[in-house]
Amino acid sequence: MLISNDGKLIAIERVKGLVKWVLQLPNFIKEKDPTTKIIYKSVTMAGDKLIIVDRSGKLLVVDPILGKVEQAF
């Protein structure tokens, strides 16, 4: 897993290196206001979920198989 500079979470297949899915993460706290850009700090696998943390401490819980956000805190 990796997060691109434009806020895309990208799942890459381990064996062949192919892209499995791409999830566009929220880019701004206020829609299209560049002064409110969200910066993601880490992606961690916890059990069978991905936990993504942004600079402000907000969390996203993502299903790593489907590439869908399940919860946001």
C-alpha positions as CSV (number, residue, x, y, z in Angstrom):
1,M,0.0,0.0,0.0
2,L,1.1,3.5,-0.6
3,I,-0.5,7.0,-0.6
4,S,0.3,9.2,-3.6
5,N,0.9,13.0,-3.3
6,D,-2.6,13.6,-4.6
7,G,-4.3,11.5,-1.9
8,K,-4.8,8.2,-3.7
9,L,-4.4,5.0,-1.6
10,I,-3.0,2.4,-4.0
11,A,-3.0,-1.3,-3.4
12,I,-0.3,-3.2,-5.3
13,E,-0.3,-6.9,-5.9
14,R,2.7,-8.5,-4.1
15,V,3.8,-11.0,-6.8
16,K,3.4,-9.2,-10.1
17,G,3.4,-5.6,-8.9
18,L,0.1,-4.8,-10.6
19,V,-2.3,-2.3,-9.2
20,K,-5.3,-4.0,-7.5
21,W,-7.3,-0.9,-6.7
22,V,-7.1,2.8,-6.1
23,L,-9.1,4.7,-3.5
24,Q,-9.2,8.5,-3.7
25,L,-8.9,9.8,-0.1
26,P,-10.3,13.1,0.9
27,N,-7.9,15.9,-0.2
28,F,-9.3,18.9,1.7
29,I,-11.1,19.6,4.9
30,K,-13.1,22.3,3.1
31,E,-13.8,21.3,-0.5
32,K,-11.2,22.6,-2.9
33,D,-9.7,25.1,-0.4
34,P,-5.9,24.5,-0.8
35,T,-5.2,26.0,2.6
36,T,-7.1,23.0,4.2
37,K,-5.1,20.2,2.4
38,I,-5.1,16.9,4.3
39,I,-1.7,15.3,4.7
40,Y,-1.6,11.6,5.4
41,K,1.0,10.3,7.8
42,S,0.8,6.6,7.9
43,V,-0.8,3.4,6.6
44,T,-0.8,0.5,9.1
45,M,-2.2,-3.0,8.7
46,A,-4.1,-4.0,11.9
47,G,-5.6,-7.4,11.8
48,D,-7.6,-7.5,8.6
49,K,-8.0,-3.7,8.3
50,L,-5.9,-0.8,7.1
51,I,-5.6,2.1,9.4
52,I,-4.8,5.5,7.8
53,V,-3.9,8.5,9.9
54,D,-3.7,12.1,8.8
55,R,-1.6,14.9,10.2
56,S,-4.4,16.1,12.5
57,G,-4.9,12.6,14.0
58,K,-8.0,11.6,12.2
59,L,-8.3,7.9,11.3
60,L,-9.8,6.0,8.3
61,V,-10.4,2.3,8.5
62,V,-10.2,0.7,5.1
63,D,-11.0,-2.8,3.9
64,P,-7.7,-3.9,2.2
65,I,-9.5,-6.4,-0.1
66,L,-12.2,-4.1,-1.5
67,G,-10.5,-0.8,-1.1
68,K,-13.5,0.8,0.7
69,V,-13.6,3.1,3.7
70,E,-15.5,1.3,6.5
71,Q,-15.2,3.9,9.2
72,A,-13.8,7.4,9.9
73,F,-12.9,8.8,13.3
